Each structure stands twice: as structure tokens, then as C-alpha cells.
Amino acid sequence: MISNEKKQKGIALIWLLSWLMFLASVFAYVWLKPVSVSFLDVGQGDACLIQGGFGGNVLIDGGDEGSGITLNGYLAKQNVRKLDAVFLSHFHEDHALGILELLGSGFAVEQIYLSTIPSYTEMEEELLNLAKEANIPITRLGIGDSVTHGKVRYDVIWPTERAQFMKMNNQSLVLRAAYGENRMLFTGDIEMSAQSELALEHKEKLTAQILKVPHHGGSSSAHMPFLTAVHPRFAVIGVGVNNYYEHPHPKMLDNLDAIGAQVLRTDKDGTVRVVLGKNKIKRIETTEKWRKLQ
């Protein structure tokens, strides 16, 4: 006859094994879930969510005023309850205000990365204050730095020290993200002076299958040597419907066509979600226009 003590031990062992199996299944789901990159429709601005497995939920830029609602809506849709990192390319409103709104809403963020070159703007001061209140560490990055979140490595290829003498667009934090054989280039708003230096001195770091087109496809960023060096299969433009700037400029579209890139635009395609396999792009999805949540 089995004693009560042995029964209790058996039951405890079954519970322990059940919990271990549950935790293993949760870990497997999170880890085996494919890496995805979502270029959010935030109107005339940039915001990109990368879901890179356990510890890999990363936001790059956050769009203009009102984009905090869009970000919260999309994060909820993707069941993202915490961002492991936020990269802010530079402190122009169409990249930064949505992040300020997200932080102001109390959304959990573990780490914020900024360019090594301070902007000395009220927006930067506000972000630093919000981060301090929420105990979010700030790290400044420049060319040669590299960080990893989840399955994705982020190599910083700009700015250099010389960029401090350029205008703010050209001080943008430029990231080349790597997952397996996939490379993605996030360019902020860099224009020809920064692009020219990158194409001349750092050409080997530019190649990428996916390009976040700089400066919303404006003519000042349509630098053919830079675009040729990147040579993307897909070029994604964050741009608002019938925007005041008339972005993207025909020159940019002509240059992207000349290098054989397939163009995707948030004004026409809504949010663009790229699903990655370890060694290839698995599929590209276009979804509803999240800007309408406002």
C-alpha cells in the first residue's frame, strides 16, 4: 500500500512536471515565434516595431503628435506589454513625439538609446525627465557601437563625431539590424551629406535586404551612390496621405526603381509587416491603417 507521504510526493512531482512543461511551452512559443518588423502607419512620420523573440521587443522612433494612441493600439494587438528597448533616431517631432506620449502613458520600457550628439531641445529634456521618473536607463550610441536584444543585433553605423557640425537630420542614429542572414537598415532622416560620407567611407556596412527609406523619401535624401550601396530588395517609406511635403519625391522613386527595389508606402499600404526566417524574408503583410484608431 502506498503511504500518504509517497502520494503527496507523487502529486507534488506531477505538479512540478506540469509547471515545467507549461513554462517550456511558453518559452518555446516566444523563442520559436518568427522575427517580424512592422513599419507602422503613423502618418507623416516614422515608427517601427521589431519583435525579436524573448527580450527582443524593440521600437525605433515613434511618429508625430497623436501617434502614442497608434503605438499603444498596435502593441496591444501584438500582445506586447513591455518594450525591451526604444531607439530614437533624432529629436524631430515626427520621430519623437509618439515616444514621449508612449512614456507619458506609463507604458513599460526597459532601455532607451539616443545618439551621442545631444539635440539640446525641449523634447530631449522632456524625454530625459520622463525616463528619470520611470527609472529607464539612457544609453548614447555612436558609430561602432553594437547592442543585441533577443535574436537581433543592432550595429550603429552613424553618427560619427563630425556629424555634430551637421544639421539635426544628419545627426540621426543609423542602425543596421541583423538576424541570421537578414539585414535591415534604419536611417532616420539622413540626407546627402551623411549619405555621401557613409557611401564613401563605410560602404561595406550598408548592404541590406530591407531599407527604411531616409527622410520619408524626400529629394534631399535621394543620393544614388548611397542607395546603390544599400541595394535593398524592399524599400519602405513612412509617409502621410497627401502630405504637405509631397513625399515621396519622384526622384527618390525613380532612384529606387533604378536599383530594382520594391517600394512599400505606409500612405498606400498601411502598416507594413515583414516576417523573417533565419536566412530569408518569409513574407510581407500589409494591414489596416492603425492611424485610424485616433
NORVENCOR-V324135 format. One record per helix or strand of 3 or more residues. SS is the DSSP state (2 for helix, 1 for strand). FROM is the first residue (numbers start at 1). TO is the last residue. Records with the same first field share a line. If there is no record, write none. Layout:
SS->FROM-TO ; FROM-TO
This chain:
2->4-32 ; 67-77 ; 93-104 ; 122-133 ; 161-165 ; 168-171 ; 192-201 ; 203-205 ; 214-217 ; 219-221 ; 224-230 ; 250-258 ; 266-269 ; 290-293
1->35-39 ; 47-51 ; 57-62 ; 85-87 ; 111-115 ; 137-141 ; 146-149 ; 152-158 ; 174-179 ; 182-186 ; 210-212 ; 234-237 ; 262-265 ; 272-276 ; 281-286
